């Protein structure tokens, strides 16, 4: 079966993934010009995502000056984005609806999606907590947010993410209560669809996006109110000794940058999660719309290193050192990135 759009050049063929197998999924093959265009765009996104986050990871690991709690959290977020670029984006570049990598890898693929989405939101939550203590409770910051405490929090967050991702798919919690419908109407040979019941969709959306998003926005609003009060106190105060308790310029920039990271995350992922939760109430969206919104959300992983480069001169300096190979010189790890 096939149908045309406006011309023979935009013809979309619909056949079967396995021609001679009963229960085969339908295969949609898009025209060549469309496939080439999308492959070029998606390939660029994947390359930028992988290289950008690789630079962030190398920068934080290599330069001893950056070995601090906030940057450990940024490192964990960059690892999440890198894994999305390496493990999830490439298979999703294929512009056809068939899956030829087998049911086991399909389950692993779906598990990785949930794991990394969970890891992203938990990492962002930890970053907001770090910024809350740095700005609102600066005297407690170095006793509460220690390197050991940060590494422990990151370990717990990844453990929770792995359990959530692989537990949901391999224990089939995503189709709990609708197993019969799924195996009769959705499952087919050559397909890899992460199907969720309405209850599962709503629960996952609330726990993995909406509730953490609202909480983090509330935390950052509190942070900026405190920061404004501190800035006003600095202007009004005649006693210079009080300045020590105020925010340093670097803390302000770090807070602003990480707030932008959260803003980019929410802006790019909100359309997808809104459509996905509307879909769970029986309002269908064309698969191509869901796929494109998912790719827009995935581009959050591409944007994060760009935000760092835009806000931080030291990141651009580290980037140049990596590109030029200066990091292989003796003592390069002790370079002062904050010097002009």
ZAMARGU-4260 file (C-alpha; in steps of 0.2 Angstrom, whole numbers, plus 5000, padded with zeros to 4 digits):
<rodrens>
0) 5000/5000/5000 | 5006/5018/4997 | 4999/5035/4996 | 5006/5051/4988 | 5007/5068/4995
5) 5008/5082/4982 | 5020/5074/4969 | 5028/5058/4964 | 5044/5065/4973 | 5035/5065/4990
10) 5028/5047/4989 | 5028/5038/5005 | 5028/5019/5004 | 5020/5008/5017 | 5024/4989/5016
15) 5028/4976/5030 | 5044/4974/5040 | 5044/4956/5036 | 5035/4952/5020 | 5032/4934/5023
20) 5029/4934/5042 | 5012/4934/5050 | 5010/4948/5063 | 5023/4959/5055 | 5023/4978/5058
25) 5020/4990/5045 | 5035/4998/5037 | 5035/5017/5032 | 5048/5022/5020 | 5050/5041/5017
30) 5056/5048/5000 | 5075/5049/4997 | 5076/5068/4998 | 5067/5069/5014 | 5078/5055/5022
35) 5094/5064/5016 | 5089/5080/5023 | 5084/5073/5040 | 5100/5062/5041 | 5111/5077/5038
40) 5102/5087/5052 | 5101/5072/5064 | 5120/5068/5061 | 5125/5086/5065 | 5115/5086/5081
45) 5123/5069/5086 | 5140/5075/5082 | 5138/5091/5092 | 5130/5082/5106 | 5144/5070/5108
50) 5158/5082/5105 | 5151/5096/5116 | 5148/5085/5131 | 5164/5076/5129 | 5173/5093/5130
55) 5163/5096/5146 | 5168/5080/5153 | 5187/5081/5149 | 5187/5099/5155 | 5180/5095/5172
60) 5190/5079/5174 | 5207/5086/5168 | 5208/5103/5176 | 5210/5102/5195 | 5204/5119/5198
65) 5187/5113/5193 | 5186/5099/5205 | 5172/5106/5216 | 5154/5100/5220 | 5145/5110/5208
70) 5156/5104/5194 | 5154/5086/5199 | 5135/5088/5196 | 5138/5097/5180 | 5149/5082/5175
75) 5135/5070/5179 | 5123/5079/5168 | 5136/5080/5154 | 5138/5061/5156 | 5119/5059/5154
80) 5119/5070/5138 | 5134/5061/5131 | 5125/5044/5133 | 5110/5051/5125 | 5120/5056/5110
85) 5129/5039/5109 | 5116/5026/5114 | 5099/5034/5110 | 5100/5046/5096 | 5109/5036/5082
90) 5095/5022/5082 | 5082/5035/5082 | 5089/5043/5066 | 5082/5029/5056 | 5067/5036/5046
95) 5057/5020/5046 | 5046/5012/5058 | 5054/4995/5058 | 5066/4988/5071 | 5078/4975/5066
100) 5089/4974/5081 | 5079/4961/5091 | 5066/4962/5105 | 5080/4961/5119 | 5089/4976/5112
105) 5072/4985/5110 | 5069/4983/5129 | 5087/4989/5133 | 5084/5004/5121 | 5068/5009/5130
110) 5076/5006/5147 | 5090/5017/5143 | 5078/5031/5137 | 5069/5031/5154 | 5085/5029/5164
115) 5093/5044/5155 | 5077/5055/5156 | 5077/5051/5175 | 5095/5054/5177 | 5093/5071/5169
120) 5079/5077/5180 | 5088/5071/5196 | 5104/5079/5191 | 5095/5095/5188 | 5087/5093/5205
125) 5103/5091/5213 | 5110/5106/5204 | 5096/5117/5211 | 5099/5110/5229 | 5117/5115/5227
130) 5113/5132/5221 | 5100/5134/5235 | 5114/5131/5248 | 5127/5141/5239 | 5115/5157/5238
135) 5103/5155/5252 | 5113/5147/5265 | 5131/5151/5261 | 5138/5148/5279 | 5132/5130/5278
140) 5137/5127/5260 | 5154/5120/5263 | 5148/5109/5277 | 5133/5102/5269 | 5138/5101/5250
145) 5155/5092/5252 | 5164/5083/5238 | 5160/5066/5246 | 5142/5071/5249 | 5140/5076/5231
150) 5148/5060/5224 | 5136/5050/5236 | 5121/5060/5229 | 5126/5057/5211 | 5129/5038/5215
155) 5111/5037/5222 | 5104/5046/5208 | 5111/5035/5195 | 5106/5019/5205 | 5088/5026/5206
160) 5088/5030/5187 | 5095/5012/5182 | 5082/5004/5193 | 5068/5015/5186 | 5073/5013/5168
165) 5076/4994/5168 | 5063/4990/5181 | 5049/4998/5172 | 5053/4989/5155 | 5059/4972/5160
170) 5045/4970/5174 | 5033/4977/5161 | 5026/4990/5173 | 5023/5002/5158 | 5009/4990/5152
175) 5002/4985/5169 | 4984/4982/5168 | 4983/4983/5149 | 4994/4968/5144 | 4980/4959/5134
180) 4977/4975/5124 | 4996/4978/5121 | 4999/4960/5115 | 4984/4960/5104 | 4984/4977/5096
185) 5001/4985/5098 | 5015/4972/5098 | 5021/4966/5081 | 5036/4958/5073 | 5049/4971/5068
190) 5042/4985/5080 | 5050/4994/5095 | 5036/5005/5102 | 5038/5010/5121 | 5019/5008/5124
195) 5012/5015/5141 | 4995/5013/5149 | 4986/5029/5153 | 4990/5027/5171 | 5008/5023/5168
200) 5010/5038/5157 | 5002/5051/5169 | 5012/5044/5184 | 5029/5044/5174 | 5026/5061/5167
205) 5021/5068/5185 | 5036/5060/5193 | 5049/5063/5180 | 5045/5080/5173 | 5030/5090/5180
210) 5033/5089/5199 | 5052/5090/5198 | 5050/5105/5186 | 5038/5115/5197 | 5049/5111/5213
215) 5065/5117/5204 | 5057/5133/5197 | 5051/5137/5215 | 5069/5134/5221 | 5077/5145/5208
220) 5064/5159/5211 | 5068/5158/5230 | 5087/5159/5225 | 5085/5174/5214 | 5074/5183/5227
225) 5088/5180/5240 | 5102/5185/5227 | 5092/5202/5224 | 5091/5205/5243 | 5110/5202/5245
230) 5114/5213/5230 | 5104/5227/5238 | 5113/5224/5255 | 5130/5226/5247 | 5124/5243/5239
235) 5117/5249/5255 | 5130/5243/5267 | 5144/5254/5272 | 5153/5240/5281 | 5165/5231/5269
240) 5166/5216/5281 | 5149/5211/5277 | 5153/5208/5259 | 5162/5192/5263 | 5145/5184/5267
245) 5138/5190/5251 | 5138/5180/5234 | 5155/5181/5225 | 5154/5185/5206 | 5158/5167/5201
250) 5144/5160/5212 | 5132/5173/5204 | 5138/5168/5187 | 5136/5149/5191 | 5119/5151/5198
255) 5113/5161/5182 | 5121/5149/5170 | 5113/5134/5179 | 5096/5142/5179 | 5098/5145/5160
260) 5102/5126/5159 | 5086/5122/5168 | 5076/5135/5157 | 5083/5127/5141 | 5078/5109/5148
265) 5060/5114/5152 | 5058/5124/5136 | 5063/5110/5125 | 5055/5096/5134 | 5038/5104/5139
270) 5030/5102/5121 | 5034/5084/5121 | 5028/5080/5138 | 5012/5091/5136 | 5008/5081/5119
275) 5012/5064/5127 | 5000/5067/5142 | 4986/5073/5131 | 4989/5058/5120 | 4986/5047/5136
280) 4968/5054/5137 | 4964/5047/5120 | 4968/5062/5109 | 4980/5055/5096 | 4994/5064/5088
285) 5003/5059/5072 | 5018/5048/5076 | 5029/5060/5066 | 5024/5075/5077 | 5028/5065/5093
290) 5045/5060/5085 | 5049/5078/5080 | 5045/5084/5098 | 5056/5071/5105 | 5070/5076/5094
295) 5067/5094/5100 | 5068/5088/5118 | 5084/5078/5114 | 5092/5094/5107 | 5093/5100/5126
300) 5108/5088/5127 | 5116/5098/5112 | 5112/5115/5120 | 5120/5112/5137 | 5138/5113/5131
305) 5134/5128/5121 | 5127/5137/5136 | 5143/5134/5146 | 5153/5141/5131 | 5142/5156/5130
310) 5143/5160/5149 | 5160/5155/5154 | 5177/5162/5147 | 5186/5148/5157 | 5176/5135/5147
315) 5181/5143/5131 | 5199/5143/5137 | 5199/5125/5141 | 5191/5121/5124 | 5205/5129/5115
320) 5218/5120/5126 | 5209/5103/5122 | 5208/5107/5103 | 5226/5112/5102 | 5232/5097/5112
325) 5240/5108/5126 | 5231/5097/5139 | 5244/5084/5135 | 5258/5095/5141 | 5266/5092/5159
330) 5257/5102/5172 | 5242/5107/5161 | 5230/5101/5174 | 5235/5114/5186 | 5232/5128/5173
335) 5223/5143/5180 | 5208/5144/5169 | 5201/5160/5178 | 5216/5171/5174 | 5215/5183/5160
</rodrens>
